[in-house]
Amino acid sequence: MTQANSTALRDTSWQQLVNVAYWRLFVNAALTVCDMAAFVLASVIVLMARNEAALYSARFHFHINLAVYVVVCALIWALCMHSVGVYHRHVMGDGYQLNLLLFKGAVLAGIMVCAVDFILNSYVSLLSTALIMVCALLITMAERFVIRRLVLFGREKGAYSYATVVVGSCEGIEHALRFLSQKQQLNYRTVAVCPIGLNAQTGHIEAASAPEGFMQEIRRIGGKEIPVLAYGGDLAERAVAMGAQTVMVTDVLQRFSDNFNTFALSLESMNLEIALVTSAADASGHETNVRVIHGATVMTICLPQYSPAVMLQKRVFDVVVSLLALVGTAIITVPVAIAIKVTDGGPIFYTQTRVGRRGKPFKMIKFRSMVVNADKMKAELAAETGQKGRFIFKMKDDPRVTKVGKFIRKFSIDEFPQFLNVLKGDMSVVGPRPPLPEEVAQYNQTYATRMLVKPGITGPWQVSGRSNLSKEESESLDVSYVQSWSVLGDIVLLFRTVGAVITHKGAY
């Protein structure tokens, strides 16, 4: 590389870093102002509506200016949101994950505002404070939805994203590029690729030669010419010279190995972020504890949600939700049961053997939405539609579905009797889809981990596209749930279920 080219690369890199710093500062400043404005609006609405706008500190004996009080509380709101991570660069473009953080921030802000009211003895009622938090949360979620759409629109044009070098095998690089091209909420913009391979004799990572057609394939996937960087000791320097902020590792480099540790150190010493494309069952989300014992480093990992206390919380949550659901939906389920019986005289309920937690079979109950001999027709239809051997068999305009069945499936009413399965303990309200025995027999080692939790009436598959998802996407969602579920996360999935039912996305 000539001196002139080196200088030009450094100038370009510096300009790109300045641009990134500028839009990150701009976006975070805009988000902070909008979040505070949402809180101010909610506070004014609630305090005015409840006639509590005239504030007075009984402890310090002075009238509190409403504007000052609201602005101070809005600052507390923004600080609480910052403390839970809603302004992190990898969160600003997310959807429901962001809403969960917003909820946590609202709870924390509510506690802090109550503390301020207690110190001032301002006589703002607890109900008013709660209403302010709820209204502020709803307005903030709506405001963030609009901003998220603008951010995603900008990312389609290459803005609001981080220049990324993708490192891995040629197959891994192609897979990562396809994934990134389909997931606009991810803020990675590929600026170069670096094919690598493992030398079986030395055990070291080396540059890999790209097979014929590799460049044409990545050009087709990325929609543009993507440079190839040769792997070497100066990879970090060359990545920085291109203006990269992130290096994404797809495969080959195994975590906790000397190869990866030295690779990561060389990158992080240049202030480069490392992004890892890992298995859905990766241990990164586990609670970790590192100890040094007589010179040996031991790291222990565990998933805290599988402790007896948390499992009891989930069971209580399941029972309470199921009882409320069965009572609350009786006005719908009773007429549906009558309609099913009147239509063809067949049974109201359909029971089928499914596999529960750790391989325990059970009889799953549903409202019958198909003709009586539907199971016999399944194999033939699966072969006709090219779904033979697929874990999830779905088809549009399924001839087995009755007229009543089409209606109850559209609004997921056929699932309501499964709350009885939840009360019995065979299922959970939220969890992976309950599989058939023949499906379980085909599971690979990774996908079989979904059997470590109870199947659910709703879950990540049902709220993320349902039948429109590919096999790989639906499997990844189920496995990810096993290691990341929480009671609060289950509540979020329930709210997402309402949205999925209303929009009928992927329901057929």
Secondary structure, DSSP 8 states (H G I E B T S, - for coil): --HHHHHHHHHHHHHHHHHHHHHHHHHHHHHHHHHHHHHHHHHHHHHHHTT--SEEETTTTEEE-HHHHHHHHHHHHHHHHHHTTTTSTTTTT-SHHHHHHHHHHHHHHHHHHHHHHHHHT----HHHHHHHHHHHHHHHHHHHHHHHHHHHHHHHTT-S-EEEEEEE-HHHHHHHHHHHHH-TTS-EEEEEEEEEEE-TTT--EEE----TTHHHHHHHHHSS---B---STTHHHHHHHTT--EEEE-SSS-TTSHHHHHHHHHHHTTT-EEEE---TT-GGGSEEEEEEETTEEEEEEE-GGGSHHHHHHHHHHHHHHHHHHHHHTHHHHHHHHHHHHHHHS--SEEEEEEE-GGG-EEEEEEE--B-TTHHHHHHHHHHHTT-TT-SS---TT-TTB-HHHHHHHHTTGGGTTHHHHHHHTS-EEESS----HHHHTT--TTGGGGGGS--EEE-HHHHTTGGGS-HHHHHHHHHHHHHH--HHHHHHHHHHHHHHHHHTTT--
